[in-house]
Amino acid sequence: MDGGGDLVEAGYSLHGNRRTKEGSRHPDRNALFEHISPTGIKLQKASQPVISVDTKKKELVGDFKNAGREWRPVGLPKRVRGHDFLIPENGKRFPTGSTT
């Protein structure tokens, strides 16, 4: 079904989704920083610590199923684990590759 030969010749390839419908910046993004900055300044003036944490979704490392797609030989799907349980020796990683 997804042989791809004719599609490849026509300039197509399989792609994962790209989240760009809202544009590169969400309209509420600035409001978030307008709240964080004065709150941090207020706490610093009160001699309270301020910690800024930019969090990202962590992903399990290993042969787990994901929503992406890739071209593979017909009838030879990639074999992955049936359950998403952490493999302790592999840990988790941020999509950028930094370890936890």
C-alpha positions as CSV (number, residue, x, y, z in Angstrom):
1,M,0.0,0.0,0.0
2,D,2.8,2.4,0.9
3,G,5.4,1.1,-1.6
4,G,6.2,4.7,-2.5
5,G,8.0,4.0,-5.9
6,D,5.7,6.1,-8.0
7,L,5.3,8.7,-5.2
8,V,9.1,9.0,-4.8
9,E,9.4,9.5,-8.6
10,A,6.8,12.2,-8.3
11,G,8.8,14.0,-5.6
12,Y,7.0,12.7,-2.5
13,S,8.4,11.2,0.7
14,L,7.0,10.1,4.1
15,H,7.0,12.9,6.7
16,G,6.0,13.2,10.3
17,N,3.7,16.0,11.4
18,R,5.0,19.5,12.0
19,R,3.3,21.7,14.5
20,T,3.2,25.1,12.7
21,K,-0.6,25.9,12.4
22,E,-0.4,28.6,15.0
23,G,2.7,30.1,13.5
24,S,6.1,30.3,15.1
25,R,4.9,32.2,18.1
26,H,1.7,31.6,20.1
27,P,-0.2,34.8,20.8
28,D,-0.3,34.0,24.6
29,R,3.5,33.5,24.8
30,N,4.3,37.1,25.6
31,A,1.6,37.2,28.3
32,L,3.4,34.3,30.0
33,F,6.6,36.3,30.2
34,E,4.8,39.5,31.3
35,H,3.6,37.5,34.3
36,I,6.8,35.7,35.1
37,S,9.2,38.7,35.0
38,P,7.4,41.0,37.5
39,T,6.7,38.0,39.8
40,G,10.4,37.1,39.8
41,I,11.5,40.6,40.5
42,K,9.0,40.9,43.4
43,L,10.3,37.7,44.9
44,Q,14.0,38.8,44.5
45,K,13.2,42.1,46.3
46,A,11.8,40.0,49.1
47,S,15.0,38.1,49.3
48,Q,13.3,34.9,48.0
49,P,15.0,32.6,45.5
50,V,13.8,32.5,41.9
51,I,14.3,29.4,39.8
52,S,13.5,29.4,36.1
53,V,12.9,26.0,34.5
54,D,12.2,25.5,30.8
55,T,10.7,22.0,30.6
56,K,10.3,19.8,27.6
57,K,8.7,16.4,27.2
58,K,11.0,13.6,27.9
59,E,11.0,10.5,25.8
60,L,11.8,6.9,26.7
61,V,15.0,5.6,25.1
62,G,14.8,2.3,23.4
63,D,12.8,0.3,20.8
64,F,9.4,1.9,21.6
65,K,6.5,2.6,19.3
66,N,6.1,6.2,18.3
67,A,3.7,8.2,16.1
68,G,6.3,8.8,13.3
69,R,6.5,6.8,10.1
70,E,9.4,5.6,8.0
71,W,9.9,3.7,4.7
72,R,10.7,0.1,5.3
73,P,10.7,-3.0,3.0
74,V,7.2,-4.3,2.3
75,G,6.1,-6.8,4.9
76,L,9.0,-6.0,7.3
77,P,7.7,-3.5,9.9
78,K,10.1,-2.4,12.6
79,R,9.5,-4.6,15.7
80,V,9.1,-2.6,18.9
81,R,8.1,-3.2,22.5
82,G,4.4,-3.7,23.2
83,H,4.5,-1.6,26.4
84,D,6.2,1.7,27.3
85,F,7.9,0.8,30.5
86,L,11.1,2.6,31.3
87,I,14.3,0.6,30.7
88,P,16.3,1.9,33.7
89,E,19.8,1.5,32.1
90,N,18.6,3.6,29.1
91,G,16.7,6.3,31.1
92,K,14.8,9.1,29.4
93,R,16.1,11.9,27.1
94,F,14.8,15.2,25.8
95,P,14.2,15.1,22.1
96,T,17.2,17.3,21.6
97,G,19.4,14.5,22.9
98,S,20.4,15.8,26.4
99,T,20.2,13.2,29.2
100,T,18.3,13.5,32.4
